[in-house]
Amino acid sequence: EDDPAELKATVSCPPARPYTCFIDGVQCSTRCTLGKGNIEVRGGGELRLRVEGRSGGVVELRVRAEALRRAEGGDLDWVLLARLDELFELVERKRG
């Protein structure tokens, strides 16, 4: 198993709830935390995540506008049943 301390996450999101809950999800799923100092939070107009490994690998995801629109509109059943590619756009992937 990879050591999660080797990961660094950068999260971009609007600085207000419920958008900042995205940061909680990133901390849970990557084990990058503010306490360990391996997550950086930036303000921005979209929900975006970039994860870098020590070997140089990079994955960057953006929450799709349609998924965000549905979640904001209360269509949570759609969000829960959606495929990952319906929720997220893979912006960048680079192998280390």
Secondary structure as UniProt FT lines:
FT   HELIX           4..6
FT   STRAND          8..13
FT   TURN            17..20
FT   HELIX           21..30
FT   TURN            34..37
FT   STRAND          39..43
FT   STRAND          48..52
FT   TURN            54..55
FT   STRAND          58..63
FT   HELIX           65..72
FT   TURN            73..74
FT   HELIX           76..81
FT   HELIX           84..87
FT   STRAND          88..94
//
